[in-house]
Structures are given as structure tokens and as C-alpha cells.
Amino acid sequence: MTIVLRRMTPEAAEAILAGERPRDVRVADDYPTEFSTGVAESLGAERQVGTFLVHRSEDDLVVGEIGAAFIDDAGTVEIGYAIVESEQNRGYATAAVGAIVAKVRDISEARRIVAHTPLDRPESARVVEKAGFAMLRETDDVDEAGNTLRVKEWELTLRTPEMPRRG
């Protein structure tokens, strides 16, 4: 099982925001995910590291999305991801998080990466844990619909101001 991250196109984002399935890529039958609209809205946003579709390598099928953006001036990047229900528990989220972490590591201004996982989704917590994130705390977050939910906040330290970029 392998994946490829490909940047979301403006055409795909437009379709998702219009409540349609993207026509410029093949997508899983149960695509979009619950976070697709939020990811599509972030395309081209300031401080964006990237908005990517997660493609299954064997047949180029889109099984989800992942994105990353700077959230402060201290070098903190937040990631968010989702895989369609029919393709969960196959390692795609783990591979996508690993791929986005590798992209963020190459950005010299990035000091740390944060992620939030809902308490009722322990498999999401396991994904970031496998990528080397450490759980910081439980906190409240707001989902795409504006609902407050309890989440675990995770952190992966990339470098301190004294620590140079790996290379």
C-alpha cells in the first residue's frame, strides 16, 4: 500500500464547494470526506503549506485529503487529514501524515507541527503517534460545522531556534 500526495486543483476545489464530486480526478465512491469542504476552502490561503488529495498509488484513486498551514509566527504548522470511510484502516492516513511531515520538515521556518484528533477516534490518534507526535493535552476544538468537540492536541517538534534544519 502506497499513496501519492497531489495538490488539489482549483477545479477540484470548485466542485467540492459546489457540492459536487471533482471531475478532474477519480474519487472513491464515498468521497468527499467530512472535511473536504474545509480543505477546499483553504486552497490558496495565505500561509498554506499545501492542500493535497491523497491518491492510492495502485490505481490513482483519491481516498482522502490532507493539508498543512502555518498558524502562528513562531513556526507552528497545523495539519489536518481525512480518509473516506470505505478506505480507512488500510494505512493511507499513516502514509499521508508521514508524507506531509516530510514536506514540512523541508521548510526552514517550520519549528513544530500540531494535529488534533477527536477523542472518539482513537485510530486517528494512533496515526499521529506513529508519525512521532506526542500528546500535549485534551482541549476543545471547533469542527467544520461550528460544533465544539473535545480533542487531543498532538505536537511534533522539528527544530528549536538553535537547531538547524536537517539536511
C-alpha positions in Angstrom: 0.0 0.0 0.0 1.4 3.3 -1.0 -0.1 6.8 -1.6 0.9 9.9 -3.6 0.0 13.4 -2.5 -1.0 15.6 -5.3 -2.0 19.3 -4.9 -5.8 19.9 -5.0 -6.6 21.7 -8.2 -8.8 24.8 -8.3 -11.2 22.7 -10.4 -11.5 20.0 -7.8 -11.9 22.7 -5.0 -14.7 24.4 -7.0 -16.6 21.1 -7.5 -16.3 20.2 -3.8 -17.5 23.7 -2.8 -20.4 23.4 -5.2 -21.4 20.1 -3.5 -20.3 18.0 -6.5 -17.6 15.4 -7.0 -14.4 16.6 -8.7 -14.3 15.7 -12.4 -10.5 16.1 -12.9 -9.7 13.1 -10.7 -11.1 9.6 -10.0 -12.5 9.5 -6.4 -13.7 6.8 -4.1 -17.5 6.1 -4.2 -17.9 7.7 -0.8 -15.8 10.8 -1.5 -15.9 13.6 -0.4 -15.0 13.2 3.3 -16.5 15.2 6.1 -13.5 17.6 5.9 -13.4 18.0 2.1 -15.2 21.4 2.1 -12.9 22.9 4.7 -9.8 21.6 2.8 -11.2 23.0 -0.5 -11.9 26.4 1.2 -8.3 26.6 2.3 -6.8 26.2 -1.2 -4.6 29.1 -1.9 -5.0 30.6 1.5 -2.2 32.7 3.0 0.4 30.7 5.0 -0.7 27.5 3.4 2.0 24.8 3.1 -0.2 22.7 0.9 -3.7 21.3 0.2 -3.3 17.7 -1.2 -5.5 14.9 -2.4 -4.4 11.5 -1.2 -4.2 9.2 -4.2 -4.0 5.4 -3.8 -0.9 4.5 -5.9 -2.1 1.3 -7.4 -5.0 2.9 -9.4 -4.7 6.7 -8.7 -8.0 6.7 -6.9 -8.5 9.7 -4.5 -9.2 8.2 -1.0 -8.9 11.4 1.1 -7.1 14.7 1.6 -4.5 16.3 3.8 -3.4 19.9 4.3 -1.0 21.9 6.3 -0.7 25.6 7.1 1.3 27.9 9.4 -0.9 29.0 12.3 1.5 31.5 14.0 4.7 33.4 13.5 6.7 31.0 15.8 6.8 28.4 13.0 3.9 26.2 14.1 2.2 24.3 11.3 -1.1 22.6 11.8 -2.1 19.5 9.8 -5.5 18.0 9.1 -6.5 14.9 7.2 -9.3 12.6 6.4 -9.7 9.3 4.5 -13.0 8.1 3.2 -14.7 5.6 5.4 -14.5 2.8 2.8 -10.7 3.1 2.7 -9.9 3.5 6.4 -7.7 1.2 8.4 -5.5 0.4 5.4 -2.6 2.6 6.2 -3.4 5.5 3.9 -3.7 8.1 6.7 -0.4 6.9 8.2 1.3 7.2 4.9 -0.3 10.6 4.2 0.8 12.1 7.5 4.3 10.8 7.0 4.4 12.4 3.6 3.1 15.8 4.8 5.6 15.7 7.8 8.4 15.2 5.3 7.2 18.2 3.2 7.0 20.4 6.3 10.5 19.3 7.5 11.9 20.8 4.4 10.6 24.3 5.3 13.3 26.1 7.3 10.7 28.3 9.1 8.8 25.3 10.4 9.6 24.6 14.1 6.8 22.3 15.1 3.7 20.5 13.7 0.4 20.2 15.6 -2.6 18.0 15.0 -5.9 17.5 16.7 -7.7 14.1 17.0 -11.2 13.7 18.3 -11.5 11.6 21.5 -14.0 9.3 19.8 -11.4 8.4 17.1 -8.5 6.6 18.7 -7.4 5.4 15.3 -6.6 9.0 14.3 -4.6 9.4 17.5 -2.6 6.3 16.6 -1.8 7.7 13.1 -0.1 10.8 14.5 1.5 8.8 17.3 3.1 6.5 14.7 4.4 9.6 12.9 6.3 10.7 16.1 3.8 13.2 17.6 3.5 13.4 21.4 0.2 14.2 23.0 0.2 17.6 24.7 -3.3 17.8 26.2 -7.0 17.5 25.8 -8.7 20.7 24.6 -11.8 22.0 22.8 -11.8 22.5 19.1 -14.4 23.6 16.6 -15.3 21.3 13.7 -16.3 22.3 10.1 -19.9 22.7 11.1 -19.0 25.1 14.0 -19.6 22.5 16.7 -17.3 22.3 19.7 -15.7 18.9 20.3 -13.2 17.5 22.7 -9.9 16.6 21.1 -6.3 15.5 21.9 -3.7 18.0 20.8 -0.5 16.5 19.4 2.9 18.0 18.7 5.9 17.1 16.7 9.0 19.3 17.3 11.0 19.7 14.2 13.7 22.1 15.4 14.3 24.7 18.1 15.6 28.2 17.1 19.1 26.9 17.9 18.6 23.7 15.9 19.4 23.9 12.2 17.3 22.3 9.5 18.1 18.6 8.9 19.7 18.1 5.6 
